[in-house]
């Protein structure tokens, strides 16, 4: 069992990663400057990805549940507007997640270029 302060994790599994040597050097330096470790950095990154995916999945399920129990009736044009609005909201969330992913990749590439 590992207590990270906000989470208690059981059944921790080890993984093996292949990383470019320059990227690893840069990330080690980045982690050291923050009194952290590469392991903690990777673990927190992966946990964040998992948590965001869980929240998105739960939101989709909640919307589906609300739709099934809704007594609201709309015409076909209203249906199209509602679907467009929901699609745009998911699209914005997807775009935000993609921007975060690109920022993470940029950060790693920036570190590898420094060394």
Secondary structure, DSSP 8 states (H G I E B T S, - for coil): -EE-SS-EE-S---------HHHHHHHHHHHHHTT--HHHHHHHHHHHHHHHHHHHHHHHHHHHHHHHH------HHHHHHHHHHHHHHHHHHHHHHHHHHHHHHHHHHHHHHH-
